[in-house]
Every structure is written in C-alpha cells, then in structure tokens.
Amino acid sequence: MWGRIAARFREFPARLKVVRLMIENGIGVTEKGRIIVGPIEIPDTSIARAAGVDRRVVRKTVQQILNDQILRRVFTGIRPAGAFLAPIAKELGFYVVEIRADPTAAGIIAKAAEIIAEENISIRQAVAEDPELFPEPKLILVLEKPLSGEGLNRILKIPKVKSVTAY
C-alpha cells in the first residue's frame, strides 16, 4: 500500500512527509477537506508542526488527496486503530513480546499465538508494523501475563524469526 501512495507524491517530498504521518497515525480527511482522527478535527497547523512542514504544504496535500480517486478512498476511509498498549503495558499489569522476523514470511502470527495459547495466556493486543513504513518491522504482542522462557524459546525457533524480546 505505502509504495502506491508514495509514488503519487514522488515529486513532493514535503507532502510525502505529511502523508506518512497521516498513515502512521490513522489520520484521515473528510470529503470537505477537513483533517480528522476518528471524529476529532485536527488543524492544519498541528499536522504541519508534527510533520516539520509549512501549513500550506498540509493544505496542498489534502487537495491532492481529494483530487485523486484512489487516495480519496484511502484517506476518507482510514481510521485510527485505537490505543497502543505496549508503552504502558507494565502500568496496566501486562507483558510485551516483540518478534522480529522476515516480514514476507507467512504464519508467524499464527504460530506465536498458538504457542502463547498453549500456556493459557490471553493476547490483549497484537500490532504488526508495516514493513513498507518501518525499516525493522516488529510483531508486538501485549499479553495478560508473562510467557515462560520455554515459550519464548519456541517462538524464537519459528522459521524466519530473527529475534524475540520480552518485557
């Protein structure tokens, strides 16, 4: 997905920064050109500050999105995925397992979930970073309780898994 979107902004690097910020944060646009996160409207200046660009670049980006049929469908339909729990897992009494693996490998999530389920542990949240947006994508699993050392070793033995970190 990212490659197709980025291609449309190839000649406009500042606009590409805005679009990347929008994708990473689930920021959309309305048919009337308002920038939104869920039901909350975000001022152009706030987006500009976060992306490190001028507010006029943000407005031009929104105009380009609305003038392109595919971009319009993507950005009028995008929604934030919700609260990311990993940074606050400890405070909530949860545990995190981060898995780095070949992002093209199939079955990593399924096999890791199977290993975790065998220890009767509930997965509270699973987030797979997009390999087109993150140079070193991770599968981040927030668990209700810690996985055993044996469970972590079993995950590490899944084909194409490079590393496993737990905290």
Buried (B, 14 or more C-beta within 10 A) or exposed (E): EBEEBBEBBEEBEBBBBBBBBBBEBBBBBEEEEEBBBEEEEBEBEEBBEBBEBEBEBBBBBBEBBBEBEEBBEBBBEBEBEEEEBBEEBEEEEBBBBBBBBEBEEEEBBEBBBEBBEEBEBEBBBBBBBEEBEEEEBBBBBBBBEBBEEEBBEBBEEBEEBEEBEBE
